Amino acid sequence: MAKVFEEFINENNFQTVIGDGVVNFKLFAPSRTGTIGVLAANSKELDKLIELDLSELEVGRLIESTMNDQLKKYKESIKVVYDTGYQGAGYSFYVDLEDILKKLNK
């Protein structure tokens, strides 16, 4: 499972359908935070986000949904949740371990 998650985190071009188009993002793992950071891949992609005129929450939820859909393809119990309290650039997500804990506690 760790290998699948590592491959997901190291993806260079993560795409999310937002509005009528696709926005490219870069995923990264800030050291020792246990979170996933998401930034627009470049200034062109950031301009796309600005033109959509969506709230941070709306964009964050769309990214969250896309990430979880991608993780389901691996048939693993990994789920990410948008961190609505994140104050930095881009978006932040944490890994929801509830399903894994349920499996371990059986």
Residue frames as a rotation matrix with the C-alpha (Angstrom) as fourth column:
MET 1
0.571 0.821 0.000 0.00
0.821 -0.571 0.000 0.00
0.000 0.000 -1.000 0.00
ALA 2
0.355 -0.502 -0.788 2.85
0.218 -0.776 0.592 2.42
-0.909 -0.382 -0.166 0.77
LYS 3
-0.679 -0.643 0.355 4.23
0.459 0.006 0.889 1.96
-0.573 0.766 0.291 -2.75
VAL 4
-0.096 0.751 0.654 0.86
0.964 -0.093 0.249 2.84
0.248 0.654 -0.715 -4.32
PHE 5
0.782 0.394 -0.483 0.59
0.551 -0.799 0.241 5.95
-0.291 -0.455 -0.842 -2.17
GLU 6
-0.044 -0.892 -0.450 4.19
0.221 -0.448 0.866 6.96
-0.974 -0.061 0.217 -2.98
GLU 7
-0.658 -0.137 0.740 3.50
0.738 0.080 0.670 6.63
-0.151 0.987 0.048 -6.72
PHE 8
0.378 0.888 0.264 0.39
0.894 -0.424 0.146 8.79
0.242 0.180 -0.953 -6.31
ILE 9
0.687 -0.157 -0.710 2.31
0.347 -0.787 0.511 11.48
-0.638 -0.597 -0.486 -4.38
ASN 10
-0.301 -0.939 -0.165 5.17
0.204 -0.233 0.951 11.56
-0.931 0.253 0.262 -6.88
GLU 11
0.205 0.453 0.868 2.90
0.958 0.091 -0.274 12.17
-0.203 0.887 -0.415 -9.84
ASN 12
-0.741 -0.637 -0.213 4.20
0.570 -0.764 0.303 15.24
-0.356 0.103 0.929 -11.67
ASN 13
-0.886 0.462 -0.033 1.04
-0.384 -0.693 0.611 16.27
0.259 0.554 0.791 -13.46
PHE 14
-0.701 0.710 -0.074 -2.20
0.594 0.522 -0.612 15.78
-0.396 -0.473 -0.787 -11.57
GLN 15
-0.884 0.410 0.226 -5.21
-0.077 -0.604 0.793 16.88
0.462 0.684 0.565 -13.58
THR 16
-0.612 0.756 -0.231 -8.59
0.503 0.148 -0.851 17.91
-0.610 -0.637 -0.471 -12.23
VAL 17
-0.424 0.589 0.688 -11.69
0.688 -0.285 0.668 18.80
0.589 0.756 -0.284 -14.21
ILE 18
-0.473 0.277 -0.837 -12.83
0.579 -0.618 -0.532 22.20
-0.664 -0.736 0.132 -13.01
GLY 19
-0.049 0.554 -0.831 -15.62
-0.499 -0.735 -0.460 24.03
-0.865 0.392 0.312 -14.77
ASP 20
0.893 0.417 -0.170 -15.49
-0.320 0.323 -0.890 23.34
-0.317 0.849 0.422 -18.50
GLY 21
0.487 -0.792 -0.369 -11.78
-0.567 0.035 -0.823 22.56
0.665 0.610 -0.432 -18.59
VAL 22
0.727 -0.401 -0.557 -8.90
0.601 0.764 0.235 20.72
0.332 -0.506 0.797 -17.01
VAL 23
0.701 -0.558 0.444 -6.41
-0.645 -0.762 0.059 22.30
0.306 -0.328 -0.894 -14.63
ASN 24
0.379 -0.683 -0.625 -2.97
0.336 0.731 -0.595 20.77
0.862 0.016 0.506 -14.09
PHE 25
0.837 -0.113 0.535 -1.54
-0.528 -0.423 0.736 20.66
0.143 -0.899 -0.414 -10.59
LYS 26
-0.165 -0.905 -0.393 1.72
-0.291 0.425 -0.857 19.61
0.942 -0.027 -0.334 -9.02
LEU 27
0.897 0.420 -0.135 1.55
-0.034 0.371 0.928 17.37
0.440 -0.828 0.348 -5.95
PHE 28
-0.215 -0.976 0.038 4.19
-0.240 0.015 -0.971 17.43
0.947 -0.218 -0.237 -3.25
ALA 29
0.598 0.331 -0.730 4.65
0.567 0.469 0.677 16.14
0.566 -0.819 0.092 0.27
PRO 30
0.412 -0.454 0.790 5.84
-0.576 -0.802 -0.160 18.86
0.706 -0.389 -0.592 2.66
SER 31
-0.396 -0.690 -0.606 8.46
0.005 0.659 -0.753 17.26
0.918 -0.301 -0.257 4.88
ARG 32
-0.895 -0.101 -0.434 7.25
0.371 0.371 -0.851 15.82
0.247 -0.923 -0.294 8.16
THR 33
-0.710 0.688 0.152 3.75
-0.700 -0.667 -0.256 17.21
-0.075 -0.288 0.955 7.92
GLY 34
-0.753 0.432 0.497 1.92
0.295 0.896 -0.331 14.06
-0.588 -0.103 -0.802 6.84
THR 35
0.294 0.877 -0.379 -0.05
-0.031 -0.387 -0.921 16.09
-0.955 0.283 -0.087 4.34
ILE 36
-0.159 -0.251 0.955 -0.24
0.949 0.228 0.218 16.41
-0.272 0.941 0.202 0.56
GLY 37
-0.225 0.021 -0.974 0.37
-0.012 -1.000 -0.019 19.82
-0.974 0.008 0.226 -0.93
VAL 38
0.070 0.329 0.942 -1.21
0.952 0.261 -0.162 20.82
-0.299 0.908 -0.295 -4.24
LEU 39
-0.219 -0.183 -0.958 -0.21
-0.042 -0.980 0.196 23.81
-0.975 0.083 0.207 -6.36
ALA 40
0.895 0.390 -0.218 -1.17
-0.186 -0.118 -0.975 24.94
-0.406 0.913 -0.033 -9.83
ALA 41
0.569 -0.694 0.441 1.49
0.755 0.653 0.053 23.43
-0.325 0.303 0.896 -12.13
ASN 42
-0.611 -0.742 0.276 2.49
0.791 -0.568 0.226 26.82
-0.011 0.357 0.934 -13.55
SER 43
-0.785 0.272 -0.556 1.25
-0.053 -0.924 -0.378 30.39
-0.617 -0.267 0.740 -14.01
LYS 44
-0.756 0.533 -0.380 -0.93
-0.480 -0.056 0.875 29.41
0.445 0.844 0.298 -16.98
GLU 45
-0.403 0.596 -0.695 -2.77
0.550 0.764 0.337 26.87
0.732 -0.246 -0.635 -14.83
LEU 46
-0.630 0.147 -0.763 -3.10
0.667 -0.401 -0.628 29.42
-0.398 -0.904 0.155 -12.02
ASP 47
-0.879 0.320 -0.353 -4.64
-0.433 -0.846 0.310 31.87
-0.200 0.425 0.883 -14.50
LYS 48
-0.566 0.701 -0.435 -7.20
-0.004 0.525 0.851 29.20
0.825 0.483 -0.294 -15.43
LEU 49
-0.396 0.387 -0.832 -8.18
0.894 0.371 -0.253 28.90
0.211 -0.844 -0.493 -11.76
ILE 50
-0.777 0.060 -0.626 -8.49
0.234 -0.897 -0.376 32.65
-0.584 -0.438 0.683 -11.34
GLU 51
-0.851 0.445 -0.278 -10.69
-0.471 -0.416 0.778 32.94
0.231 0.793 0.564 -14.45
LEU 52
-0.520 0.674 -0.525 -13.08
0.448 0.738 0.504 30.31
0.727 0.027 -0.686 -13.09
ASP 53
-0.490 0.280 0.825 -13.85
-0.588 -0.805 -0.076 32.62
0.643 -0.522 0.560 -10.15
LEU 54
0.437 0.563 -0.701 -14.52
0.172 0.713 0.680 29.74
0.883 -0.418 0.215 -7.74
SER 55
0.706 -0.177 0.685 -13.94
-0.693 -0.371 0.618 29.83
0.145 -0.911 -0.385 -4.01
GLU 56
-0.425 -0.904 0.042 -10.94
-0.865 0.392 -0.315 28.08
0.269 -0.170 -0.948 -2.46
LEU 57
-0.330 0.381 0.863 -13.38
-0.541 0.673 -0.504 25.65
-0.774 -0.633 -0.016 -0.84
GLU 58
0.734 0.665 -0.138 -15.01
-0.466 0.346 -0.814 24.76
-0.494 0.662 0.564 -4.18
VAL 59
0.387 -0.678 -0.625 -11.66
-0.743 0.172 -0.647 24.14
0.546 0.714 -0.437 -5.87
GLY 60
-0.557 -0.625 0.547 -10.36
-0.831 0.426 -0.359 22.20
-0.009 -0.654 -0.756 -2.86
ARG 61
0.049 0.676 0.735 -13.42
-0.481 0.661 -0.576 19.93
-0.875 -0.326 0.358 -2.84
LEU 62
0.853 0.225 -0.471 -13.06
-0.520 0.273 -0.810 19.28
-0.054 0.935 0.350 -6.60
ILE 63
-0.071 -0.953 -0.296 -9.41
-0.810 0.228 -0.541 18.34
0.582 0.201 -0.787 -6.16
GLU 64
-0.491 -0.046 0.870 -10.31
-0.748 0.533 -0.395 16.14
-0.446 -0.845 -0.297 -3.17
SER 65
0.534 0.800 0.273 -12.94
-0.479 0.553 -0.682 14.32
-0.697 0.234 0.678 -5.22
THR 66
0.701 -0.332 -0.631 -10.54
-0.592 0.221 -0.775 13.73
0.396 0.917 -0.042 -8.11
MET 67
-0.390 -0.898 0.206 -7.78
-0.856 0.271 -0.440 12.47
0.339 -0.348 -0.874 -5.78
ASN 68
-0.304 0.334 0.892 -10.14
-0.617 0.644 -0.452 10.03
-0.726 -0.688 0.011 -4.09
ASP 69
0.800 0.572 -0.180 -11.46
-0.482 0.435 -0.760 8.78
-0.357 0.695 0.624 -7.44
GLN 70
0.311 -0.780 -0.543 -7.89
-0.711 0.189 -0.678 8.12
0.631 0.597 -0.496 -8.55
LEU 71
-0.581 -0.556 0.595 -7.04
-0.814 0.399 -0.422 6.32
-0.002 -0.730 -0.684 -5.30
LYS 72
0.276 0.771 0.574 -10.12
-0.638 0.593 -0.491 4.08
-0.719 -0.231 0.656 -5.65
LYS 73
0.675 -0.069 -0.735 -8.62
-0.665 0.375 -0.646 2.75
0.320 0.925 0.207 -8.88
TYR 74
-0.391 -0.906 -0.161 -5.86
-0.660 0.398 -0.638 1.19
0.642 -0.143 -0.753 -6.79
LYS 75
0.411 0.708 -0.574 -8.47
-0.036 0.642 0.766 -0.56
0.911 -0.294 0.289 -4.63
GLU 76
-0.617 -0.630 -0.472 -6.76
0.539 0.098 -0.837 0.63
0.573 -0.770 0.279 -1.47
SER 77
0.375 0.772 -0.514 -8.34
0.900 -0.171 0.400 2.09
0.221 -0.613 -0.759 1.65
ILE 78
-0.655 -0.626 -0.424 -6.58
0.682 -0.731 0.025 5.42
-0.325 -0.272 0.905 1.25
LYS 79
0.414 0.785 0.461 -8.72
0.856 -0.508 0.098 8.53
0.311 0.354 -0.882 1.25
VAL 80
-0.762 -0.648 -0.010 -7.71
0.620 -0.724 -0.301 12.19
0.187 -0.236 0.954 1.36
VAL 81
0.408 0.858 -0.312 -9.61
0.910 -0.410 0.063 15.07
-0.074 -0.310 -0.948 2.91
TYR 82
0.093 -0.294 0.951 -9.26
0.440 -0.845 -0.304 18.76
0.893 0.447 0.051 2.03
ASP 83
-0.318 -0.302 -0.899 -7.71
0.943 -0.195 -0.268 20.76
-0.094 -0.933 0.347 4.87
THR 84
0.452 0.637 0.624 -10.00
0.702 -0.686 0.191 23.79
0.550 0.352 -0.758 5.05
GLY 85
0.923 -0.106 -0.371 -7.80
0.227 -0.628 0.745 25.44
-0.311 -0.771 -0.555 7.69
TYR 86
0.104 -0.942 0.319 -4.63
0.960 0.178 0.215 25.45
-0.259 0.284 0.923 5.57
GLN 87
0.708 0.148 -0.690 -3.12
0.191 -0.982 -0.014 28.95
-0.680 -0.122 -0.723 5.35
GLY 88
-0.316 -0.945 -0.087 -0.31
0.091 -0.122 0.988 28.45
-0.944 0.305 0.124 2.81
ALA 89
-0.376 0.093 -0.922 -0.13
-0.872 -0.373 0.318 28.67
-0.315 0.923 0.221 -0.96
GLY 90
-0.677 0.156 -0.720 -2.17
-0.405 0.737 0.541 26.17
0.614 0.658 -0.436 -2.94
TYR 91
0.473 0.873 0.118 -4.22
-0.716 0.303 0.629 23.49
0.514 -0.382 0.768 -1.23
SER 92
-0.692 -0.675 0.255 -3.49
-0.693 0.523 -0.497 20.94
0.202 -0.521 -0.829 1.47
PHE 93
0.452 0.785 -0.424 -4.96
-0.598 0.619 0.509 17.51
0.662 0.024 0.749 2.08
TYR 94
-0.389 -0.541 0.745 -4.49
-0.895 0.414 -0.167 15.02
-0.218 -0.732 -0.645 4.86
VAL 95
-0.616 0.111 -0.780 -4.80
-0.286 0.891 0.352 11.27
0.734 0.440 -0.517 4.66
ASP 96
0.172 0.765 0.621 -7.94
-0.977 0.054 0.204 9.91
0.123 -0.642 0.757 6.35
LEU 97
-0.735 -0.599 -0.317 -6.89
-0.536 0.800 -0.270 6.67
0.416 -0.029 -0.909 8.00
GLU 98
-0.168 0.747 0.644 -10.31
-0.917 0.121 -0.380 5.72
-0.362 -0.654 0.665 9.39
ASP 99
0.732 0.485 -0.479 -10.91
-0.651 0.707 -0.278 2.84
0.204 0.515 0.833 6.92
ILE 100
-0.046 -0.834 -0.550 -7.43
-0.277 0.539 -0.795 1.44
0.960 0.116 -0.256 7.50
LEU 101
-0.731 -0.209 0.650 -7.91
-0.663 -0.013 -0.749 1.62
0.164 -0.978 -0.129 11.28
LYS 102
0.296 0.915 0.275 -11.24
-0.921 0.349 -0.171 -0.20
-0.252 -0.203 0.946 11.00
LYS 103
0.644 -0.106 -0.758 -9.53
-0.389 0.808 -0.443 -3.02
0.659 0.580 0.479 9.08
LEU 104
-0.407 -0.904 -0.133 -6.72
-0.247 0.249 -0.937 -3.25
0.879 -0.349 -0.324 11.62
ASN 105
-0.677 0.169 0.717 -9.07
-0.736 -0.157 -0.658 -3.24
0.001 -0.973 0.230 14.60
LYS 106
0.264 0.826 -0.498 -11.17
-0.769 0.492 0.408 -6.21
0.582 0.275 0.765 13.47
